[in-house]
Amino acid sequence: MTNPNHETRSAVDVLIAGGGISALIAAAEIAAKGRRVAIYERQPREWLGGQCRDAFGGIFLVGSPEQRRVGIRDSFDLAWADWQGYAEFGPEDVHQMAWARKYIERCIPDVREWLIAHGLRFVPVANWAERAEHGRGNRVPRFHLLWGCGPGLVTAALRGVRRFEGGRIDLHCDHRVDELIIEGGAVTGVRGQGPAGPFEARAGHIVIAGGGRTGNLAKVRESWPRDVWGEPPRDLLAGVWPNLDGRLHDAAAAAGASLTHLENMWVYAAGVAHWQAEFDGHGLAIIPPKSALWMRADGSRFTPPILAGYDTREAVARITRSAHPWSWMVLNRDILAKEIAVQSARYNPAFRDHRIGRVAQDLLFGNTALAELLIRRSRDVVAAPTLPELAAKMTALTPDAPIDTAALVRDVGAYDAEIGRGRKLFTDPQLVSLRNIRAFLGDKVRTAPFKPIATGARSELVAIRLRPVVRKTLGGIETDEACRVVHPDGSVLPGLYAIGEAAGFGGGGMNGKRTLEGTLLGGCIFTARELATQLA
Ligand SMILES: Cc1cc2nc3c(=O)[nH]c(=O)nc-3n(C[C@H](O)[C@H](O)[C@H](O)COP(=O)(O)OP(=O)(O)OC[C@H]3O[C@@H](n4cnc5c(N)ncnc54)[C@H](O)[C@@H]3O)c2cc1C
């Protein structure tokens, strides 16, 4: 029986399911090549741009002018070795590896130059995320922050879409795609729900650009890599929105697509409950201060210490496999103000609004506004003048796992005593690492001087309870190098394409098990542009 509300849309050349940053860039590039495109986005129009609307805006680049300016000599070989060490690809990861190689080779012309041509600019010095340790990670800084952050990139991409809107680009917001139409073995259209009821739409090429599936904690738990991280914590935080629920992954799988490595997720160890939560379990990922002490749930220090800024996946494993799946950072207000950052455009107004003076002020004097906000608004943060009082407040937050005050006092005291002996005598791995970190100017300006945390310090003490916060889906819908979705046997599934996070940022997981950071937005731009070239 025909549903009276059922609408059938006329065919366009390319139909994109999802309206995040990869969809917007792909649509504008495809339209610029003379073809007709329709975007179907489940959220209202203000959501166009997807997660990128709040992204920090760091892009992984190799051999950039920003690196050269500070004397960093990077190369394909160095980056490829770092990438492989982090990704831990298996022999079956042929498409994933091919995308990773291609990204490193072409990120300057295809990503950086595209951004520059669209009016965007980078902060002059590259940041050093996921620093190498024991030869694994970034051996040089490669995280290039955009002035304007994610919202700046969305504005630029929307400008491209608006040039063609109503002409070669049709935007259908509030339209959720639920399934793919298959005719004669090829994907020819989609079915879903729009504001007026069910709809059906067809096109020559169907593209999935629906982002990841980490907004769906049930699916996250299902795919959780128990061999690495143990059982998923009961009170996991979600760092992305519930509309990123994996519905399009399921639709692709139902049509015969290969889904690969969904167990590879990017989970941050340093999450706090969002104080402006938009949904239950909404978490905010903070960039953990490097000079804070990372403590177990009972307030004792991890041994060997967990160091902030290194292998995030390993940090998560150590925490989720400890007696309780959360941790604490213990520091003081001065360190917090100097080193705190949140991975969100909303909490980085100086970078988002391109206020160079404000950035300089924060670097020189610390971001006291953000530190205050965290102390005042986050229910995971407590402050007190002495360690025993701090311990009491920490225990009040987690009464089922009381703080061992003696251990807290002992471990903070031992660390402070080593700082007191002077930097030439450091043996503590964290202090040795900090000495090294401070040798790179880009990090030195963001790192507190060597001063005791508690002993004799006049700054109030602070403890932050940290829970794992799930952010990126590193695996995804497998594609070949032309963005064509493949079946599990490797043959092409005609008519279907995938880009962006839905495609694991390229091939179904070009990052493998870990990201060197900035490869996500970079991968979205790269796959979107590659698709446009393929469909031209
Ligand atoms: C706070 C934050 C900070 C970040 N910072 C960085 C950073 O600094 N560097 C970096 O590289 N990456 C960063 N990321 C990750 C990066 O922003 C994302 O990986 C990227 O934006 C994903 O883009 P996308 O277009 O593939 O998917 P998304 O942005 O997830 O967009 C997918 C869209 O598809 C829609 N959709 C989903 N299902 C359906 C359906 N069934 N029907 C119709 N529409 C559907 C969704 O509503 C959404 O709008 C950050 C992410 C967050 C949340």
The ligand as a Gaussian input file, in Angstrom:
#p B3LYP/6-31G(d) Opt

LIG

0 1
 C       34.817000      18.616000      20.086000
 C       35.538000      17.995000      18.920000
 C       36.827000      18.399000      18.606000
 C       37.491000      17.829000      17.508000
 N       38.720000      18.312000      17.166000
 C       39.369000      17.786000      16.097000
 C       40.637000      18.300000      15.674000
 O       41.165000      19.261000      16.234000
 N       41.254000      17.700000      14.631000
 C       40.706000      16.640000      13.961000
 O       41.327000      16.132000      13.033000
 N       39.485000      16.164000      14.312000
 C       38.810000      16.703000      15.348000
 N       37.582000      16.226000      15.698000
 C       36.989000      15.152000      14.876000
 C       36.378000      15.721000      13.591000
 O       35.720000      16.941000      13.874000
 C       35.388000      14.732000      12.987000
 O       36.007000      13.493000      12.807000
 C       34.866000      15.240000      11.629000
 O       34.299000      16.524000      11.768000
 C       33.869000      14.245000      11.043000
 O       33.279000      14.821000       9.905000
 P       32.264000      13.997000       8.987000
 O       31.767000      14.938000       7.953000
 O       32.886000      12.750000       8.492000
 O       31.111000      13.526000       9.973000
 P       30.215000      14.365000      11.012000
 O       30.755000      15.677000      11.300000
 O       29.994000      13.444000      12.128000
 O       28.882000      14.585000      10.218000
 C       28.018000      13.539000       9.904000
 C       26.653000      14.122000       9.648000
 O       25.807000      13.075000       9.185000
 C       24.534000      13.210000       9.800000
 N       23.898000      11.895000       9.829000
 C       24.235000      10.829000      10.581000
 N       23.411000       9.800000      10.334000
 C       22.532000      10.232000       9.398000
 C       21.425000       9.618000       8.741000
 N       21.034000       8.378000       9.023000
 N       20.746000      10.345000       7.819000
 C       21.113000      11.624000       7.524000
 N       22.132000      12.263000       8.150000
 C       22.852000      11.560000       9.061000
 C       24.847000      13.753000      11.183000
 O       23.731000      14.407000      11.747000
 C       26.018000      14.696000      10.897000
 O       25.600000      16.006000      10.655000
 C       36.877000      16.784000      16.756000
 C       35.596000      16.360000      17.093000
 C       34.911000      16.951000      18.149000
 C       33.522000      16.495000      18.485000

